[in-house]
Each structure stands twice: as C-alpha cells, then as structure tokens.
Amino acid sequence: MKVTRTFHPVGQGAFYSERFFMEDQQGTVHNIVYDCGVKWGYVGRVKQVVTQAFTQTDTIDYLFISHLDYDHVSLVKTLINNVRAVRNIVLPLVTEEQLVIALAYHRISGHDSVVYFLRRIINHIRGRGGDDFKEGDYTLHFVAGPDEANLNIGNARIWQNGVSRTAQWEPEWIFKPYNVNYTFRKQELILELAKLLRKAAFTSEIQNIGENPFQNADELYEMLKDAVFVGRVLSNDVLRPLLKKAYEKIPGGTNENSLLLYSGPVSDDLNYFLKRCVPCEQFWHCRYEKAGCLYTGDSTADLKEWETKKYADVWGCIGTIQLPHHGSVDSFDVTTNSIYKPYVVPVSFGKYNTYGHPSGKVLAYLMMKNCCIHFVTEMANTVFIEVIEKWR
C-alpha cells in the first residue's frame, strides 16, 4: 500500500486529500478529503485546483469537514460535481435547527456554494434524498461526545469522538476524528437580533415586506428558519445588510466546532515510512519519519491535551501536524504548546491575505524547535505532497 497526502494550493482556505494505492494498481482504492474551501472572492480563481485533484472516475470514501466556515466548505460543491460519488460526509455535531439558522446567514450573504451544501445536508437529515448529491447513497455522520449524542440529527449517524475506522484495503491505517468544541451561540444571536428590533429602519422595512412587527427577538429568530421570509430579506437592500451584520458580530459565528482528524497507522510499531516531495528542492528525498498526520482545521492548539488524552494511543505515530487556523497567533499559543520533537508543519494561507497569517511569532517558535514548515498558498508551486510507503 502507498499513500499520497496532498496539501493543495488554494490560498486562504483548506483542501487536503489522501489517495491510497495498491502496489500493483494505477488507480486508487481509497480516497479521503479534509475540508474543501477558500476565502470569499477567491473561489473562481482556485476551482481548477479542485477539478484537477479528482476526476469523474474517482470516488471520495470520506469527506471530513472541520467546521462550516465559508473558507472551509466553499469548494465542496465543485468537488462533489467533479467526482463519481462521495460515500461518507463527516461533520462536527450540528443539529437541524443550527443548520437552518446557518443557511439563512449564507443565503443573506450570497454564499451560493455553501447554500448548495447546507441545503443537501438538511434534506438528508429530513430524509429527502430526491434533492441529494448525485448517486444519493452517501452516509452522513456527526462527530460528537456521549453527552451530545441525544440531540436531534434526523437521518444522520453519530460517530463517537475518538472512535477509529480503518481505510479500505488497509486495516492497519485508521481515521480518528475528534470534535474538540461544540458551542451553539443561540442566545448571542438573539441578543444581536434584539438590537436590530430597536432600529427604526429595520422595523419599518419589516412592515414594507409585508410582515407584522416582531414582538421580541425570539420571534425574529424563529422567522430565520422560514425560507420564504429569508427570501424576502434577500430582496431588501436595508434588511439584508443589517441581518448579515448581526450574524457577523458573534465571534466565531453561531456555531463553533473544530473537528480534528488523525489519519495514519494504528500503532507506531508498524513499518510505515514517509517520503516528502519538496517542490523548491526539485528532487525527492526519503525521510524516515512518522507517517501519521493530525489535521486541525481552525481549532485552537492544545498539544498537551491532544497528546495525553484525545490522541494518546497514536501520538507516537504522528509526524505531520497541520498548523491550525492558517498560522494565527490566536490559535497557537507558543507559551503553552510545548514541542519536544520536530514535526513537518504545513500551513495554508493566502499570499495576499489581510489577516497577518501566518504569525511570525508562531513560525519562529516552530523553527526554534527544528520543525519543517511548508507554506501552502494559492501559488501552484507551493503544493506539498507526502508519500507514505510500508516496508514488507
């Protein structure tokens, strides 16, 4: 078995994949994708990165989504339309109510590709497969802890935090997701909606679209679940930006989820080794490093917690750690995240992003710890590929 792990050059977003090959076959026998999106305004520029990564003959066995921010899901529509099928979609826990509230925001914001994805997830939960992805036979999984498993998820299934599943054809290779944060900020959104109801411009426009004045913010919140009402908001140049701004005043959005994913050998005594392809060096070179990877999305790094609790059984297998949140200093505290060995650390960010990503402080710390940092931007020559093989 050989595995190619690719950190694709999409810029201020995330798109990572792993392709599994049998020794005597040209095509893959298993494919996974972790996140597929880019920042607002850049989707058209990097669509070809996705369409060149997979073709209509490929099947994605697992599509893992770290969270539902635009820059992590905006290219999912392109991916799904460009492959034969997606067998499993894995999301951090989110209920139907939360999805509908998120759908309203993305409709108001004009995020059509995210609207496409969310509508089909909602339809799947409701058992309406007629408006589903092509082939219509995928399974939807929500990753959650035991205390959250009783929430309403309809036709979706629960994938328990930290439970491993094996790759097709390779039982010694596992996928282990963990939802490290589950927060629904319903009350924060209602507070922002209450402020809107105190604005004369908002209340007068509500009547102009044929709605009765709302008695309180809870009524307005409930109306955001109504597709017809949201449609009226979309056609109103006063209501649309005011509601969009109310959503965006909530730090981290209405849902804060961070799905970690370990992909790698089930134990560190297996004979997997990792080759790295570094484009700027113009040659392949073999490094006997650990083959496992920890994908982190936009989570806040807590290496001690991950090493000693959530991923204690496989931490010795990890050689690659995706730097969280494009290298943001807010997501990687150098005073609390101690590193005791060098890791390969890919970091995805937009070459011309306005956020200051990645943080110079974080990069300096990683360099001091002899980590091998790889910048992955929207430039094609920054694609980073790892090849994993196993000694027989």
Sequence and secondary structure as in RCSB ss.txt:
>XXXX:A:sequence
MKVTRTFHPVGQGAFYSERFFMEDQQGTVHNIVYDCGVKWGYVGRVKQVVTQAFTQTDTIDYLFISHLDYDHVSL
VKTLINNVRAVRNIVLPLVTEEQLVIALAYHRISGHDSVVYFLRRIINHIRGRGGDDFKEGDYTLHFVAGPDEAN
LNIGNARIWQNGVSRTAQWEPEWIFKPYNVNYTFRKQELILELAKLLRKAAFTSEIQNIGENPFQNADELYEMLK
DAVFVGRVLSNDVLRPLLKKAYEKIPGGTNENSLLLYSGPVSDDLNYFLKRCVPCEQFWHCRYEKAGCLYTGDST
ADLKEWETKKYADVWGCIGTIQLPHHGSVDSFDVTTNSIYKPYVVPVSFGKYNTYGHPSGKVLAYLMMKNCCIHF
VTEMANTVFIEVIEKWR
>XXXX:A:secstr
 EEEEEE   SSEEEEEEEEE TT SSEEEEEEEEEEE TT HHHHHHHHHHH  TT EESEEE S   HHHHTT
HHHHHHTSSEE EEEEE   HHHHHHHHHHHHHHT HHHHHHHHHHHHHHTT GGGSSTT   EEEEEE TTTTT
S  TT EEEETT  EEETTEEEEEEEEEEEEEEE HHHHHHHHHHHHT HHHHHHHHHTT    SSHHHHHHHTT
 HHHHHHHHT TTHHHHHHHHHHTSTT SEEEEEEEEEEESSTTS EEEEEEEGGGTEEEEE    EEEE TT  
  HHHIIIIITTTTGGGEEEE  GGGG GGG  TTT    S  EEEEE  TT SS  S HHHHHHHHHTT EEEE
E SSGGG EEEEEEE  
